């Protein structure tokens, strides 16, 4: 995974993440599952842990 932080304008910061995989690429079903799970872990669970 690669995390990138950038200015969100004002006082905010934007977090972008990229899932880095090697060849051969996972099938679309598995890739969708990985994206959904990582999105949940990074966005929802992280915000919850900080009380937001």
N, C-alpha and C positions, 0 to 999 in steps of 0.2 A: 504494500500500500504506500501511496505517496500522498502526503498532506500538504496543501498549499494555502497559505494565509495571505489575504490581500485586504486593502483598505475598502471598507464598505461605505465610505462616505460618512461624514459626521463623526461620531464617536464609535461606530461599529467596525467589526472585522468580519470578513467573509471567510469561511472555511470550505475548501474544495478538496475532495479526495478522489483518488484514482486507484482502481484495482489493477495491479500489474500482474499479468499472467504470461506464461511462456507457451510456445507452440507445443503441441497442437492446442488450439483454443477449446475450452469446454463447450459442450453443446448448448444451444440457446436456453434450454430449460434449466440446466444447472447454473448457467451464468445469471439468469434472472433470479434464481433462488439466492445466489451469493450476494447479488446487488441488494436485494430486499433485506436480507439478514444484516449485512454490514450497515445499511442505511438505518435500520432499527438500533443497532448497537451504538453507532456513532452519533446519530442525531437525537433519537428519543431517549435512550438510556443515559447518555451523557448529560443532556439537559436536566433530566430528572435528578441525577446525582448532585447537581448544583442547585436544585430547588427552583428551576425555571419552568 
